[in-house]
Structure formats: C-alpha cells, structure tokens
Amino acid sequence: MVMRSAFFKELRRYSGDEIASLLQIKEEEAITLIRKLKSLSIVKEKSKKTSRADEIVEDTDTEILDVNYKDKNSFFIFDFIGVINIGNYVIKCYPKYFSDVNIPLDKMQQILQVLRRYNSREQLLISASGDDESAEFNLLAITLFFIDDYAEYGTYSNPIEINELNGEGEINWDKTIGETYPLLSNNKTIYAELYTHGSLEDELDYFKQLHTCIITQCFIKLKELGLTELFDIEEVILYDGELSDFGDEDYILYRLSRELTVQFQSRKQIVLKTMYNYISQGKLYEQENGLSLFGTNSFNLVWEKVCSEVFNNLINTKLKHLSLPQPLAEQYFDEKDNTLLGLIEKPRWNRIEDGRLIKSHRVEETLIPDIISFFSKDGEECFGIFDAKYYNIHLNERRVAGQPGIGDITKQYLYQLAYNDFINAHNFTRIQNAFLLPTEEDTGEYLGTAELGVLSSMSAPALRDISVVKLPAQKMFKWYLAGRKIDINAVFPFL
C-alpha cells in the first residue's frame, strides 16, 4: 500500500483539486477523503470567498453539508494542528502563523513535542488504555503511548523472586535464622552466612515478550506512515517475530485478562489494558481504514498554556505566597489564603418583589484573566495582565485584520479595573495590559495598542490601553518544553 502524505496549513483555503494534487490522488478519492474529514469537523467547507488563496479564514462557523468539489465559490479549510492518518493517507497540519510553504522539519517537530507535553502522559494513556469508554480507538495515540512508556520505564516485567546465600540484596533474617548456624563471640550472636532477598528478570515471560512485540510493531507503524522523523523518534526493533507467535487473538486476550486480575501495580495495569485494547481493536481498525490522529483543533488553549507557564502565571497563587513590592496590605489580611483569581468579584443576582430585596445569589462564573505576572521594569514594580491570543493579526499603516474582538478588549480593561484596589494597596507603580500573539520570527515585536476610550476613562487614573505584541513562538515553545520561566523585562523589554 502506497502512503499518500502532504502538509496543509491551518485555516488556509484549499480547492478540491489542490488537495488532490498535494496528496497525488484522483478526484474521486479526494471527495471521499474530504467527506470523511468534514464529518469529523477536521475539514470545513466555505462558500464565501476571501481575497487571496493563501489568506487565513478566521471565521469557521458556516459550513456546506455536501462536498461541492468543483464549485469555484467553494473551498476547504483544515481546522486542526497535528497529524491525521486515514488508511493510506497521512495529513500533517501546521499552524496558521507559519508563512513558508515548505515546512522546516524542526518547527513541526517542536509543535508535536509541545502537543505531547500539553496532552500529558496521563491524558494520552486514558485514550490508549480504553478507560474512557466514550473515546474511539486511536492507533496513533496508542502507538505514541507505547513508545513514550518504553522510553521511560522499559518493557513489562515479572521478576522472579530469589533467595541466595551471601548475595547483594536485602538480608532475609527469617531464612538466615532458620537455616544457618550462628557463631557466638563475646556473648554476641554472629551469622557468618546470610540469606539475601533479590529478583531476576524473566526474559522469557509471556507478557514481557508480548509487550516487546507490540512496541516493535508501533515503531514499524510510525515508519510506515513516514512519521518517525516528524515525531523525532528513532526506530527500535525489540522482537523479531509476529503477534501470532503468542497465539490467536482470543487466547492473547484471555491471557491478558488473567494477568490483569493478579497485577495491582498501576503502571502494569495501564500497560496490560493498553495491550488488550491494541489487540482487541487493532485488526478491525486496520480493516476499516479507521481514523487515527494526534493533535488539536483548539491550539489557542495550547498557546495559552505555553504563555502561562513561561510568564510564571500567578493567578492561582495564594496572596500569602506572593512576592509583593511591600508586605500584604492590612485590608487583605483576611484574604491571605485566597488567590488572585479569588479576589475578582462574582456576579450577584437579586430577587426583588415590590421594590424589596427578597434573596441575593452569588454565582461562580466571573471574569478570569489568562495570566497575571509581577516583574520589574526600569526600577518600577509592574503588575502584568496578559491575554494569550492565538490570532494571525495584521496591524500596519494600511489595515488591521485578524484581530481579537470587542469582547476581548472590554475584558482586558475590566481585568485591570478588578485589580486596581490591590495594585494601589501594594505600591505597584506600573501596569502592563497586553495581548500576546505568536509569530514565527526569531524576535518579539511591539505592534501598537488596542483602545476603547469609553472604558479607558472610566477610572482615575485612566485604565491602560492594551498593548499588542508578537512573541517568537519557537523560543516560547523551547522554554515551555524546558520548564523555564523567563525574566519578562529582560527577554521582552517592550513589555
């Protein structure tokens, strides 16, 4: 089977013929593939034209139900970032802020590394092990789980417990006292020989061998899909044989079920469940050319997480643990165990009859800033209010396009208003309110501001207009993967 693989840019418009050409397939195949991807909301079809073929379509709401392949007023967009495999098709979707057509491998490798960390091993294993009954079988998720788990823990093992004479393990005093002869010296009992407790790896254990076979198949599968380089994974061959070496499917599943009843270590249970899921669902998946994917159609949440960690978000930090310009103000003593998020007032709904208050209700939903950070700038203590926005903005002398909406602007003003009392009480002498947007450039850029006069003048002193800045995504991702928190002013002096 010949694999058909191509890169596609998130939210860029493509004609049906263009998709077929990139994948080197016929029109009929392209229509079938597009219809499948549409049913999964990975591809969306638009009837509204944009001015240029390479222009990003930020509005992804309206959708045509059928595939109007030849309609010149119809085009398709990929609302996804990551890797999709359907049968012999491999689709690799990269972020909308990438400008180049020929994708540098290291950029996409980094995106996938970020997604793997963002999804976390815990989230991946829930899908892989089949514990989430609502989740469909995802071969790519299972493959990555087995490879990552092997890299961290090695293969499944059932050690053989042994007791040996004068070994290097822990002393087994019961066996030593019961089966050896002590010596007396200066009224003290001395044992010249000691039994020790240890374990040996059983290399021929059925489940260890089964695990090595499955891991090997996972490496081979990634190679067949042409994804080992993209995921920055080197192929490893641990088992030279076939799955049929372990019996037919029913027998393998029976053995795995039995092993699950006697293993109580959480990691072993996860591996066993995932092997069971791989065996029980894998053949049917292959026969039906099932969908397998790794990625997201909500990369805005990934960008928010990256900015939050790199900028050392303090939003959920208790007041008593904050490093403030001065000690916690007296009016906040009773709030010392509260967080910065908890300081924002929650809406109150009042039931009124005949002009009289009957009952007042507080609701939990309120304003929630993305990121609050403290940093020093030019000798001043700065209170930073940041909103990570995954937009491909154009702000220059000719136009503004692809910008955050009016709701985003008003909320940023309200965030500052909500914290004004706290800011003033703790002698913060500078406030930075900003939208943080990604760019593929190596350096950050201050683009300008967003302002709404009716809100900026609603307090004294006036609320600060919102700075619009682009941050180098590759550097942000590098710091995120390394778990590094930056000195904001030192790295981005325009903030």
N, C-alpha and C positions, 0 to 999 in steps of 0.2 A: 504494500500500500504506500503510495507516494504522499508525503505530507505536504500540504499547502500552507504556507506561512507568510504573514505580512504584518507590517506595523501600520497602525491607524492612530490619528491624533484625536484626542478627546474633544468632542463638540465641534470639530471641523466638519463642514458639509462635504459629502461624497455622493456622486451619482452612482447608480447601479452598475453602469459599465466600468466605472473607476474601481469599484470594489472587486468586480470580476477580474479586471486586468491586474490588480495588485496581487490577488491570490492565484492568478493564472488558471481560472476556471471558466466554464461555459455559463451562458446567461441562465439556463435552467437551474444549474447548481447554485448560482448566486441568489436567485429568487428563493429557492428552498432554504438556503442558509440565512438570508435576511429575514425571512418569515419566522424562522426559529428564534433568531436573536431578538426580533421585535416582541415575540410572545413572552420573552424573559425581561423585557424593558432594558436590554443592553443597547439595542439599536432603536432609534426613534425616527419616524419619517415626518418630514415637514413639507408643507405646501407653500410656505411663504419664502420668497427669495431673499437672499442677502446680497450685498453689493459686490462681493468678491468671493471667489471659490474657496479661498483659504481663510475667510473670516470666521471667527468663532461665534457660535449660536448659543447665547447665554439662556434664552428662554426655551425651555424644553417641555413645555406643557402640552400644546396642541399636537395631535397625532392622527395620522390617517390609518384606518384599520387594515386595509389591504395594501399589498406592495405594488405601488404604481411605478414599476421599473422604468418604463420608457417616457413617463411624463416629464417634460423639461421643467415644469414648475415644481417638481417633487425632488427631494434629496434626502439623504440619510445621515444621521449623526450617531457616533458611538458615545454613549453616556456611561463611561466606565474607564477605570485605570487599572491595568494589570494584565493577566494572561487568561485567555479563554481557549479551551480545546473542545471541539465537537467533531467526533470521528477523525477524519484526516485533515481537519482544518485547525490551524493554530493562529489565533488573533492576538496581537500584542498591542495594547493601547497605552499611549504615553500622555502626560499632562498637557493641557491646553496652552500653558505658558512656554512650552518648547517651541522655538522658532524654526529649527532646522528640520529638513525633510529626512535626511539620512541620520538616523538616531545614533549618537555616540553611545557605545555599549555601556561605558561606565556610568552614564547618567541613569539609564534604565535599570542597571544592576542595583544602583543605590536606591531607586524608588522601590524596588522589590524588597530590599533589605529593610527599608523603613516600614513597609506594609507588614513584613514578617514580625518586626518588633511591635508594631502597633496592634496587630491582631493577637499577639502574645501566644505563648505555647498553650496556655490554659484554654483560650478560645478555640485554637486550632484543634486541640485534642477532643473537645466536646463534639465537634463536627466529625472528626476522624473516627472516634470510637463508636459513634452511633447512639450516644447517650441522649442527644437531642432528637427526639422522635419526629419532630416537625422538619428537620433538616434533611434534604435529599442527599443521596450518596454522591460524594465529591472525590473522585480519584486523585485529583491534583492536591487537594488538602491532605488526603491520607498519605500520598507519596512524600510530601514535604514533612509531615509529622514523623514518619518512619526515619527519614534521613536526618532530621534535626535531633530526634531522640537518640539515634545511634551515635551521632557525633558527641552527644553529651554523656550518655550512660553506657554505650556499648551494646552488645547483644544480650538477649534474655538469658538468664542463667538459673539453674537449680543446683547450687553447690552440694557436694557430698560431704556430710559431717564426719570428721575422723578424730580419733584419739590416738596420739602417738607418744612413745616414750622419749622424753627429753627433747621434745620438739620446740618450736619457737612461738607457739600460740599461748593462749591464756591457760594457766595451770588448772587442771581438773582435780581439785582436792579430794572429792569423794572417791574417785577412782584411784588416786595416788594413795590415800589412807587405806582403802580396802584391798589393794592388790600389790603393794610394795612393803618392804620391811624397813622400819625406821632404825636409825642408829641413835644411841644415847651418848652425849658428850657434855660434860659439866652440867648434868641434870637437865639438859635440853634435848628435845627430840629433833633429829635432823634426818631429812629424806635425801638420800644420795641419788635416787632416781625419781623423776617426776613425770606424771602423765599430763600431756597438754592437749587442749582442745583446738581444732582447726577445721579447715574446709578445703576441698579440692574442686576445681572447676570440672564439671562433667561435660566434656567436649562433644559427647555423643548423645546428649539429652535431646529427646524428640522435639521439644519446643524451642530449644536453642537453635537447632538445625532448621526448623521451620521458619523461625524469625530471620535467620541469615539468608534463607532462600527468598523471602518476601522483600527484605531490604535490597538484595541484589536485583530483583525484578523492578523495584522502584527506581534504582539508578539507571537501569536499562530503559525503562519507560521514559524518563526525562531525556535521555539521549536520543531516543526515537523521535521525540517531539521537538528536538533541536533546542532544548531549554537548559541544558547543563551550564552552558557559558552564561546565559542570561541570568540564571539564579546563582552564578558563581560557585558551582558545585563540581567537584572532581569525581568522576565515576570510580566506584569501588566494586569489585567482584569478590563476594564473600563465599558464594556457593556455586559449584559447577554442576548444576543439575536442574531438574524440573520440579514443579509443585506436585506433580503426580507421583514423585518418589515417596510422598508421605501418605499415599492412599487416595481414595476418591474423595470428592467434596464432602459427602455425608460423614465419612469416617474422620476426616480432619476436624469438621465442626463438632463432632461428638467428643473427640479428644480435648479440644479447646474448652468445651462446656464443662467437662470433668475437671480440667485443670483450674478453671475459674472457681470451682467450689472449694478448693483446698488452698488457694492463694489469697492472702489478705493484705499483702503489701500493695499500696495504692498504685505505684508505678507498674508493677507486674499486672495488676488488674486492667490498667489502661491499655498496656501493650496487648494483652490477651483479647480484650474486647475489640481493639482495632484490627487485630489479625482476623478475628471472627467476622467483622464487618467487611474486611477486604476479600475474604474467601467467599462469603455468602452473597455479596452484591456485585463483585468484580466481573464475573463472567457475563451476567445479564447486562451490566453496564456496557461492556465491550460489544456485545451482540446488537444492542440497540443504538450504538453510537451516541451514548449519553453525554450530557453536558458536564464539563469539569472546568472549574475556574479558580483563580486566585487573584483577588483584587477588591476593588470597591467602586461604587457609584456615588460615594459620599466622601470624596477626598478632602472636602472642606473640613471634616472632622479630624482627619489626619493632620492637616496643616495647623489646625487649632492646637492639637496635642503637641506637635513639634514646637510651636512658638511658646506654648505654656511651659514646657519643661526647660527649654533653652533660656527663657526670660525669667526663670525662677518665680513662677506664679505663686503669690501669697494668699490667694483668695480664700483658701480653706484653712489658713493658719490661725491658731488662737491668738487673741490680742496679747496675752501674757508672754507669748513666744516671739513677738515681732521685735526687730531691731529698729526702734523709732529714733528720730532726732533728739527726743527728750523722753524721760520716763512717762509711762502711761498716765494720761491726764486723769484727775480725780473723778470727773464725771463718767469715766469709763471703768472705774474700779469694779463695779458690779457686773460689768460685761467682759471681764478678763478671760473667762472661759468661752466666750463667744468668738466667732470668726469674723473676718472682714465681710464675708458674704452675709453672715447673720446680722450685720449692722444695717443692711438695707431694709427699709420698712416694707412690711407686707400689706397688701390692699385690705381695706375694711369694707364690708358690705353691711349696711344698716337697714333693718326692717322698721319702717315708720308708719304709724297709724294715727290719723287725726292730729298730725303735726308733732306726735310724741314718739321718742325712740323706744321701740319695743325690745329689740335684740340686735346685738352687733356681732358680726362674724369676721374673723381673720382667715384669709386663705393663704395657702403656701406659695402659690405662683407669684413671682415678683421679678424685678429686674435682676439679671445675672450677668455681670461682666465676664468677658473671656479671661482676662489677665490683669492682675494688679501687681506691680513691682515697685520696689524702692531702689533708688540709685542716686549717686552723687554726680553733679554736673557743675563745673566752674565754681566749686566751693559751696554750692547750694544743694539742699536735700530735695530730691524730686519724687513726687508721687505720680507713678505712671499708670495710666488707664489704657490698655491696649485691646484692640479687637482684631483677631486674625481673620482676614478676609481672603477667600480663595477666588479672586477675580482677576481677569486679564485686562486690567484697566489701561486706557489710553488717555492721558491728560497732558495736552500740549497747547501751543498757541492757536491751533486750528480747531480743536474739538475736545470734548470729553465723551468717552464711550466705555462700556463695560464696567461702570462704576457701581458701588453699593447704593442701595435705595434710600429713600427718605426716612424709612423706619430705622435703618442702621444709624443714620446721622442723629436723629432725635434721641435714640437710646444712648448714644455716646455722651451727649450733653446731660442727659438725666443721670448717668452714672456719676459724673463729676458733681452734679448737684446733690446726689445722695450722700457723697463722701465729704462735702465741703466742711461740715462741722468737725469731723475727725481730722481733716487736713489742717484746719486752722488751729485746733486744740493741740497739735503736736509739732507745730512750727515747721511744717513743710513750706519752703519758700518758692517752690517751683512745681508746676503741674504739666505733665505731658499727656495729651489725649491723642491717640493715633490709630489709624487703620494700618495693619501690617499685611502686605501683599507679596506673593512670591515672584521672583524673576530668575531667569537662567543666567543672568550676568554674574560676574565674579564679585562685584561690589554692590553695596546698597545704594539707594537713591532717594533723596527727598524730592517729591513731585510738587507739593504745594499743600493746600488745605481744603477742607470742606467746611462750609459755614452756613448757618441759618440764623439771621440776625434776630428774629423774634425770640429765639431761645438763648442765644449767646448773651443777650442783655437782660435776662430775667433775674440775675442776681448781681450783687455788688460784693467783690469785684466781678466783672463780666466773666462768664464761662469761657474757657479757652476753646478756640476753634480746633477742629480735628485735623491733625497732620496726616498727610497721605504719603506713605513711604513704601518703597520696594526693598525687600530683603533677599540676599543671594540664597536661593533655595538649597543649592548643593552644600554650601557651608552650614546652613541651618540643619540640614539632614545629617551632616557629618558630626556636628556637635550633639545632636539628638541620639545618634547611634552610639556615641561615646559616653553618653550620660553627663555631658558637660553643661554647666550653667555659666553664662558669659557675664562679663562686666559690660553692661549695656552701653554706657557712655564711651568706654574705651574702644569698643568694637564699632559702634554706630554713633559717632559724635553728633550727627544731625538730629538725634532724638533728645 
